[in-house]
Amino acid sequence: MQKLLLPFLICLSLLAGCMWEPLPDVVRATAPFEHVPDKILAAFVRVRPKATIERVETYSFKGRVTTYRVFFRDSTGAIGELDIDREGQPISSRTQSQ
């Protein structure tokens, strides 16, 4: 009986290992300005018309960009961030005065 228990446990652990799927990673990357979609840039201009973009980061889930984070400086010199979803809808905005 004990001789059968070890192979059974090995098969069971292999089967469980094959069924387990690791959690997908959220990947953050800096996007070259020329690769930022026009609808993202248009959404930024709608919300912050007088601000200057400093850089754009993308957040991806399962290899698909879900959010763009635009880092900017406004006309008063304050720096901020604007999150925009992949459809061009603003999600949140933060500004810090200097």
DSSP file (Angstrom, degrees, kcal/mol; ACC not computed):
  #  RESIDUE AA STRUCTURE BP1 BP2  ACC     N-H-->O    O-->H-N    N-H-->O    O-->H-N    TCO  KAPPA ALPHA  PHI   PSI    X-CA   Y-CA   Z-CA
    1    1 A M    >>        0   0    0      0, 0.0     4,-1.2     0, 0.0     3,-0.6   0.000 360.0 360.0 360.0 -43.3    0.0    0.0    0.0
    2    2 A Q  H 3>  +     0   0    0      1,-0.2     4,-1.2     2,-0.2     3,-0.0   0.822 360.0  60.7 -66.3 -29.9    2.8    2.4    0.9
    3    3 A K  H 34 S+     0   0    0      1,-0.2    -1,-0.2     2,-0.2     0, 0.0   0.814 107.8  44.8 -66.6 -28.9    4.5    1.7   -2.5
    4    4 A L  H <> S+     0   0    0     -3,-0.6     4,-1.8     2,-0.1    -1,-0.2   0.715 102.1  67.4 -85.1 -22.4    1.4    2.9   -4.3
    5    5 A L  H  X S+     0   0    0     -4,-1.2     4,-2.5     2,-0.2     5,-0.2   0.911  96.9  51.6 -66.9 -43.5    1.0    6.0   -2.1
    6    6 A L  H  X S+     0   0    0     -4,-1.2     4,-2.2     2,-0.2     5,-0.2   0.944 111.7  44.7 -63.3 -50.2    4.2    7.8   -3.3
    7    7 A P  H  > S+     0   0    0      0, 0.0     4,-2.5     0, 0.0    -1,-0.2   0.890 113.3  53.0 -60.7 -36.3    3.4    7.5   -7.1
    8    8 A F  H  X S+     0   0    0     -4,-1.8     4,-2.4     2,-0.2    -2,-0.2   0.925 109.8  46.9 -63.0 -44.2   -0.2    8.5   -6.4
    9    9 A L  H  X S+     0   0    0     -4,-2.5     4,-2.4     2,-0.2    -1,-0.2   0.873 111.8  51.4 -65.8 -37.2    1.0   11.7   -4.6
   10   10 A I  H  X S+     0   0    0     -4,-2.2     4,-2.2     2,-0.2    -2,-0.2   0.936 112.2  45.7 -64.8 -46.2    3.5   12.5   -7.3
   11   11 A C  H  X S+     0   0    0     -4,-2.5     4,-2.4     1,-0.2    -2,-0.2   0.901 112.9  50.9 -63.1 -41.0    0.8   12.2  -10.0
   12   12 A L  H  X S+     0   0    0     -4,-2.4     4,-2.4    -5,-0.2    -1,-0.2   0.909 110.9  47.5 -64.1 -42.6   -1.6   14.2   -7.9
   13   13 A S  H  X S+     0   0    0     -4,-2.4     4,-2.2     2,-0.2    -1,-0.2   0.877 112.3  50.0 -68.7 -36.4    0.9   17.0   -7.4
   14   14 A L  H  X S+     0   0    0     -4,-2.2     4,-1.9     2,-0.2    -2,-0.2   0.914 111.5  48.7 -65.7 -41.7    1.8   17.1  -11.1
   15   15 A L  H  X S+     0   0    0     -4,-2.4     4,-1.3     1,-0.2    -2,-0.2   0.919 112.4  47.6 -63.8 -43.9   -1.9   17.3  -12.0
   16   16 A A  H  X S+     0   0    0     -4,-2.4     4,-1.1     1,-0.2    -1,-0.2   0.877 110.1  53.9 -64.9 -37.1   -2.5   20.1   -9.6
   17   17 A G  H  < S+     0   0    0     -4,-2.2    -1,-0.2     1,-0.2    -2,-0.2   0.850 106.6  51.5 -65.9 -35.1    0.6   21.9  -10.9
   18   18 A C  H  < S+     0   0    0     -4,-1.9    -1,-0.2     1,-0.2    -2,-0.2   0.800 109.8  49.8 -71.5 -28.8   -0.7   21.7  -14.5
   19   19 A M  H  < S+     0   0    0     -4,-1.3     2,-0.3    -5,-0.1    -1,-0.2   0.705  91.3  93.9 -82.9 -20.3   -4.0   23.2  -13.4
   20   20 A W     <  -     0   0    0     -4,-1.1    -4,-0.0    -5,-0.1     0, 0.0  -0.584  56.2-168.3 -78.1 129.7   -2.4   26.1  -11.5
   21   21 A E        -     0   0    0     -2,-0.3    -3,-0.0     3,-0.0    -2,-0.0  -0.979  22.3-123.3-117.7 125.0   -2.1   29.3  -13.6
   22   22 A P        -     0   0    0      0, 0.0     3,-0.1     0, 0.0     0, 0.0  -0.270  36.7 -93.8 -64.9 153.1    0.1   32.1  -12.1
   23   23 A L        -     0   0    0      1,-0.1     2,-0.0     0, 0.0     0, 0.0  -0.452  46.6-109.9 -65.6 135.6   -1.5   35.5  -11.6
   24   24 A P        -     0   0    0      0, 0.0     2,-0.2     0, 0.0    -1,-0.1  -0.363  34.3-118.9 -67.3 147.0   -0.9   37.7  -14.6
   25   25 A D        -     0   0    0     -3,-0.1    37,-1.0    -2,-0.0     2,-0.6  -0.562   7.9-133.2 -87.2 148.9    1.5   40.6  -14.1
   26   26 A V  E     -A   61   0A   0     -2,-0.2     2,-0.5    35,-0.2    35,-0.2  -0.911  29.0-155.0 -94.9 125.2    0.7   44.2  -14.4
   27   27 A V  E     -A   60   0A   0     33,-2.3    33,-2.9    -2,-0.6     2,-0.4  -0.890   7.9-160.5-110.8 130.4    3.5   45.7  -16.4
   28   28 A R  E     +A   59   0A   0     -2,-0.5     2,-0.3    31,-0.2    31,-0.2  -0.912  20.7 162.5-108.2 134.8    4.5   49.4  -16.2
   29   29 A A  E     -A   58   0A   0     29,-2.2    29,-3.4    -2,-0.4     2,-0.5  -0.986  40.9-111.2-147.6 154.7    6.6   50.9  -19.0
   30   30 A T  E     -A   57   0A   0     -2,-0.3    27,-0.3    27,-0.3    -2,-0.0  -0.781  35.3-143.2 -87.0 129.2    7.5   54.3  -20.4
   31   31 A A  E     -A   56   0A   0     25,-3.1    25,-0.5    -2,-0.5     2,-0.1  -0.786  15.4-118.2 -95.9 130.6    5.9   54.9  -23.8
   32   32 A P    >   -     0   0    0      0, 0.0     3,-2.3     0, 0.0     4,-0.4  -0.446  29.7-119.7 -60.4 139.5    7.7   56.8  -26.5
   33   33 A F  G >  S+     0   0    0      1,-0.3     3,-1.4     2,-0.2    -2,-0.0   0.833 111.7  58.5 -54.5 -36.5    5.7   59.9  -27.3
   34   34 A E  G 3  S+     0   0    0      1,-0.3    -1,-0.3     3,-0.0    -3,-0.0   0.643 102.7  55.2 -71.4 -12.0    5.2   58.8  -30.9
   35   35 A H  G <  S+     0   0    0     -3,-2.3    -1,-0.3     2,-0.1    -2,-0.2   0.428  79.7 106.8 -98.4  -0.2    3.6   55.6  -29.8
   36   36 A V  S <  S-     0   0    0     -3,-1.4     5,-0.1    -4,-0.4    32,-0.0  -0.684  79.0-113.9 -79.9 125.2    0.9   57.3  -27.7
   37   37 A P    >>  -     0   0    0      0, 0.0     4,-1.8     0, 0.0     3,-0.8  -0.199  17.0-120.7 -60.0 148.8   -2.5   57.0  -29.4
   38   38 A D  H 3> S+     0   0    0      1,-0.2     4,-2.9     2,-0.2     5,-0.2   0.845 111.7  58.9 -57.8 -37.1   -4.1   60.2  -30.7
   39   39 A K  H 3> S+     0   0    0      1,-0.2     4,-1.7     2,-0.2    -1,-0.2   0.812 105.1  50.5 -67.6 -26.6   -7.2   59.7  -28.5
   40   40 A I  H <> S+     0   0    0     -3,-0.8     4,-2.0     2,-0.2    -1,-0.2   0.917 112.4  46.0 -72.4 -44.4   -5.0   59.6  -25.4
   41   41 A L  H  X S+     0   0    0     -4,-1.8     4,-2.3     1,-0.2    -2,-0.2   0.900 112.3  51.4 -64.0 -40.7   -3.4   62.9  -26.4
   42   42 A A  H  X S+     0   0    0     -4,-2.9     4,-2.1     1,-0.2    -1,-0.2   0.894 108.8  51.1 -63.3 -40.5   -6.8   64.4  -27.3
   43   43 A A  H  X S+     0   0    0     -4,-1.7     4,-1.8     2,-0.2    -1,-0.2   0.895 109.8  50.7 -63.8 -39.5   -8.1   63.4  -23.9
   44   44 A F  H  X S+     0   0    0     -4,-2.0     4,-3.3     1,-0.2    -2,-0.2   0.934 109.8  48.9 -63.0 -45.8   -5.1   65.0  -22.2
   45   45 A V  H  < S+     0   0    0     -4,-2.3    -1,-0.2     1,-0.2    -2,-0.2   0.860 108.7  54.5 -64.0 -35.7   -5.6   68.3  -24.1
   46   46 A R  H  < S+     0   0    0     -4,-2.1    -1,-0.2    -5,-0.2    -2,-0.2   0.909 118.4  34.1 -62.0 -41.7   -9.3   68.4  -23.2
   47   47 A V  H  < S+     0   0    0     -4,-1.8    -2,-0.2     1,-0.2    -1,-0.2   0.880 135.4  22.0 -83.7 -39.9   -8.5   68.1  -19.5
   48   48 A R    ><  +     0   0    0     -4,-3.3     3,-1.4    -5,-0.2    -1,-0.2  -0.621  67.9 167.0-128.6  71.2   -5.3   70.1  -19.3
   49   49 A P  T 3  S+     0   0    0      0, 0.0    -1,-0.1     0, 0.0    -4,-0.1   0.761  78.9  40.7 -63.4 -27.2   -5.2   72.4  -22.4
   50   50 A K  T 3  S+     0   0    0      2,-0.1     2,-0.2    -5,-0.0    -5,-0.1   0.304  94.6 104.4-104.6   9.6   -2.3   74.6  -21.2
   51   51 A A    <   -     0   0    0     -3,-1.4     2,-0.5    23,-0.1    23,-0.2  -0.533  62.9-133.8 -92.3 157.9   -0.1   71.9  -19.8
   52   52 A T  E     - B   0  73A   0     21,-3.0    21,-2.2    -2,-0.2     2,-0.3  -0.941  19.5-126.5-112.1 129.2    3.0   70.4  -21.3
   53   53 A I  E     + B   0  72A   0     -2,-0.5    19,-0.3    19,-0.2     3,-0.1  -0.568  25.5 178.4 -75.1 131.4    3.6   66.6  -21.3
   54   54 A E  E     -     0   0A   0     17,-3.3     2,-0.3     1,-0.4    18,-0.2   0.809  64.6 -24.5 -99.0 -42.4    6.8   65.4  -19.8
   55   55 A R  E     - B   0  71A   0     16,-1.4    16,-2.9   -23,-0.0    -1,-0.4  -0.979  52.9-135.9-163.0 164.7    6.4   61.7  -20.2
   56   56 A V  E     -AB  31  70A   0    -25,-0.5   -25,-3.1    -2,-0.3     2,-0.3  -0.996  13.8-165.3-131.0 131.6    3.8   58.9  -20.6
   57   57 A E  E     -AB  30  69A   0     12,-2.8    12,-3.0    -2,-0.4     2,-0.4  -0.875   9.2-148.1-111.1 148.9    3.8   55.6  -18.8
   58   58 A T  E     -AB  29  68A   0    -29,-3.4   -29,-2.2    -2,-0.3     2,-0.5  -0.899   1.1-154.5-113.6 147.2    1.6   52.6  -19.8
   59   59 A Y  E     -AB  28  67A   0      8,-2.5     7,-3.2    -2,-0.4     8,-1.7  -0.989  18.1-168.0-118.8 122.5    0.2   50.0  -17.5
   60   60 A S  E     -AB  27  65A   0    -33,-2.9   -33,-2.3    -2,-0.5     2,-0.4  -0.860  13.2-164.3-115.5 146.4   -0.5   46.6  -19.2
   61   61 A F  E >  S-AB  26  64A   0      3,-2.4     3,-1.1    -2,-0.3   -35,-0.2  -0.990  82.0 -10.0-128.8 120.7   -2.5   43.6  -18.0
   62   62 A K  T 3  S-     0   0    0    -37,-1.0    -1,-0.1    -2,-0.4   -36,-0.1   0.868 131.6 -53.9  57.0  39.4   -2.0   40.3  -19.8
   63   63 A G  T 3  S+     0   0    0    -38,-0.3     2,-0.5     1,-0.2    -1,-0.2   0.548 116.8 109.3  78.7   7.7    0.0   42.1  -22.5
   64   64 A R  E <  S-B   61   0A   0     -3,-1.1    -3,-2.4     0, 0.0     2,-0.2  -0.972  72.5-119.6-122.0 125.6   -2.8   44.7  -23.3
   65   65 A V  E     +B   60   0A   0     -2,-0.5    -5,-0.3    -5,-0.3     3,-0.1  -0.427  36.5 168.0 -63.9 127.5   -2.4   48.4  -22.3
   66   66 A T  E     +     0   0A   0     -7,-3.2    20,-1.3     1,-0.3     2,-0.4   0.693  60.2  24.6-110.4 -30.6   -5.2   49.3  -19.9
   67   67 A T  E     -BC  59  85A   0     -8,-1.7    -8,-2.5    18,-0.2     2,-0.5  -0.994  55.6-154.3-142.4 143.1   -4.1   52.7  -18.6
   68   68 A Y  E     -BC  58  84A   0     16,-3.1    16,-3.0    -2,-0.4     2,-0.6  -0.975  10.8-158.7-113.0 130.3   -1.9   55.6  -19.7
   69   69 A R  E     -BC  57  83A   0    -12,-3.0   -12,-2.8    -2,-0.5     2,-0.6  -0.947   9.0-160.9-110.3 115.0   -0.4   57.8  -17.0
   70   70 A V  E     -BC  56  82A   0     12,-3.0    12,-2.1    -2,-0.6     2,-0.5  -0.851   2.6-156.3-100.1 120.7    0.6   61.2  -18.4
   71   71 A F  E     +BC  55  81A   0    -16,-2.9   -17,-3.3    -2,-0.6   -16,-1.4  -0.831  27.5 165.9 -94.3 131.8    3.1   63.2  -16.4
   72   72 A F  E     -BC  53  80A   0      8,-2.5     8,-2.4    -2,-0.5     2,-0.4  -0.887  36.7-136.4-143.2 168.3    2.8   67.0  -17.1
   73   73 A R  E     -BC  52  79A   0    -21,-2.2   -21,-3.0    -2,-0.3     6,-0.2  -1.000  27.4-146.9-127.3 128.6    3.8   70.5  -16.0
   74   74 A D    >   -     0   0    0      4,-2.7     3,-1.8    -2,-0.4   -23,-0.1  -0.264  34.7 -89.5 -90.9-177.9    1.1   73.2  -16.1
   75   75 A S  T 3  S+     0   0    0      1,-0.3    -1,-0.1     2,-0.1   -24,-0.1   0.699 125.6  55.1 -66.8 -19.8    1.4   76.9  -16.8
   76   76 A T  T 3  S-     0   0    0      2,-0.1    -1,-0.3     0, 0.0    22,-0.2   0.505 120.3-106.3 -88.5  -4.8    2.0   77.7  -13.1
   77   77 A G  S <  S+     0   0    0     -3,-1.8    -2,-0.1     1,-0.3     2,-0.1   0.376  73.5 141.8  94.9  -3.6    4.9   75.3  -12.9
   78   78 A A        -     0   0    0     19,-0.1    -4,-2.7    -5,-0.1    -1,-0.3  -0.445  43.7-138.4 -70.8 144.1    3.0   72.7  -10.9
   79   79 A I  E     +CD  73  96A   0     17,-1.9    17,-3.6    -6,-0.2     2,-0.3  -0.763  31.4 159.5-101.9 151.8    3.7   69.1  -11.8
   80   80 A G  E     -CD  72  95A   0     -8,-2.4    -8,-2.5    -2,-0.3     2,-0.4  -0.949  32.2-125.5-159.1 177.5    1.0   66.5  -12.1
   81   81 A E  E     -CD  71  94A   0     13,-2.8    13,-2.8    -2,-0.3     2,-0.4  -0.989  13.3-166.5-134.3 141.1   -0.3   63.1  -13.4
   82   82 A L  E     -CD  70  93A   0    -12,-2.1   -12,-3.0    -2,-0.4     2,-0.5  -0.987  10.9-151.2-130.1 121.8   -3.4   62.3  -15.4
   83   83 A D  E     -CD  69  92A   0      9,-3.0     8,-3.6    -2,-0.4     9,-1.0  -0.802  16.6-177.4 -93.8 132.0   -4.5   58.7  -15.8
   84   84 A I  E     -CD  68  90A   0    -16,-3.0   -16,-3.1    -2,-0.5   -44,-0.1  -0.994  20.5-129.8-130.2 133.1   -6.5   57.9  -19.0
   85   85 A D  E >   -C   67   0A   0      4,-2.7     3,-2.2    -2,-0.4   -18,-0.2  -0.249  36.8 -95.8 -76.8 172.4   -8.0   54.6  -19.9
   86   86 A R  T 3  S+     0   0    0    -20,-1.3   -19,-0.1     1,-0.3    -1,-0.1   0.663 123.8  58.6 -64.8 -16.6   -7.4   52.9  -23.2
   87   87 A E  T 3  S-     0   0    0    -21,-0.2    -1,-0.3     2,-0.1   -21,-0.0   0.481 122.0-103.0 -90.1  -3.6  -10.6   54.4  -24.6
   88   88 A G  S <  S+     0   0    0     -3,-2.2    -2,-0.1     1,-0.3    -4,-0.0   0.645  75.7 137.9  92.2  16.7   -9.5   57.9  -23.9
   89   89 A Q        -     0   0    0     -4,-0.1    -4,-2.7     1,-0.0    -1,-0.3  -0.850  55.9-120.6 -97.9 125.6  -11.6   58.6  -20.8
   90   90 A P  E     +D   84   0A   0      0, 0.0    -6,-0.3     0, 0.0     3,-0.1  -0.384  29.8 179.7 -61.9 138.8   -9.8   60.4  -17.9
   91   91 A I  E     -     0   0A   0     -8,-3.6     2,-0.3     1,-0.4    -7,-0.2   0.804  59.3 -15.0-106.5 -51.4   -9.7   58.3  -14.7
   92   92 A S  E     -D   83   0A   0     -9,-1.0    -9,-3.0     2,-0.0    -1,-0.4  -0.986  52.6-155.0-154.4 159.6   -7.9   60.5  -12.2
   93   93 A S  E     -D   82   0A   0     -2,-0.3     2,-0.4   -11,-0.2   -11,-0.2  -1.000   7.1-175.2-142.1 139.8   -5.7   63.5  -11.9
   94   94 A R  E     -D   81   0A   0    -13,-2.8   -13,-2.8    -2,-0.4     2,-0.4  -0.998   3.4-174.2-134.9 138.4   -3.2   64.7   -9.3
   95   95 A T  E     -D   80   0A   0     -2,-0.4     2,-0.4   -15,-0.3   -15,-0.3  -0.996   6.9-165.0-134.4 140.2   -1.3   67.9   -9.2
   96   96 A Q  E     -D   79   0A   0    -17,-3.6   -17,-1.9    -2,-0.4     2,-0.2  -0.990  17.6-138.3-123.2 125.8    1.5   69.1   -6.8
   97   97 A S              0   0    0     -2,-0.4   -19,-0.1   -19,-0.2   -20,-0.1  -0.508 360.0 360.0 -80.0 152.8    2.5   72.7   -6.6
   98   98 A Q              0   0    0    -22,-0.2    -1,-0.1    -2,-0.2   -20,-0.0   0.418 360.0 360.0-107.2 360.0    6.2   73.6   -6.4
